[in-house]
Amino acid sequence: MAKLKMVEKFEEFYDLTGIELLKLDGLDDAVIGIDEHDMRLIYSRKKIIKILMKENKWDEIEAREYFAFNIFGYYFGEQTPIFCLDDI
């Protein structure tokens, strides 16, 4: 049996009737939590950077630049994910 990803655990644990978690494509493994008040996913910046590096064969600078301009700086509406600063 495959290990459940964090996102799948939240979907099982919470009654999400009428709520759609905003998930970023290809970054499920970077989810580290959920804001229970607003039901927004919390992503690890460190994990996102690692995923971007691996998937795109980028160095860390390229991955950080992509994250800053294309993920972190983008507003997705009320369900915009939270990005945890865990990479300093």
Residue pairs with C-beta under 8 A, 6 or more apart in sequence:
4 12
5 28
5 29
5 31
6 28
6 31
6 32
6 33
7 21
7 23
7 28
7 31
7 41
10 16
10 21
10 31
10 34
10 41
11 21
14 34
14 39
16 39
19 39
20 79
21 34
21 39
21 40
21 41
21 79
22 40
22 41
22 76
22 77
22 79
22 80
22 81
23 31
23 41
24 30
24 43
24 71
24 81
26 51
26 55
27 43
27 47
27 48
27 51
29 47
29 51
30 43
30 44
30 47
30 48
30 51
31 41
31 42
31 43
31 44
32 42
32 43
32 44
32 47
32 84
32 86
33 41
33 42
33 84
34 40
34 41
34 42
35 41
35 42
35 82
38 78
38 79
39 79
40 79
40 80
40 81
40 82
41 81
41 82
42 81
42 82
42 83
42 84
43 81
43 82
43 83
43 84
44 84
44 86
44 87
45 67
45 72
45 83
45 84
45 85
45 86
45 87
46 86
46 87
48 67
48 71
48 83
49 60
49 63
49 64
49 67
49 87
50 63
52 58
52 62
52 63
52 66
52 67
53 59
53 60
53 62
53 63
56 62
56 63
56 66
58 66
71 83
72 83
74 80
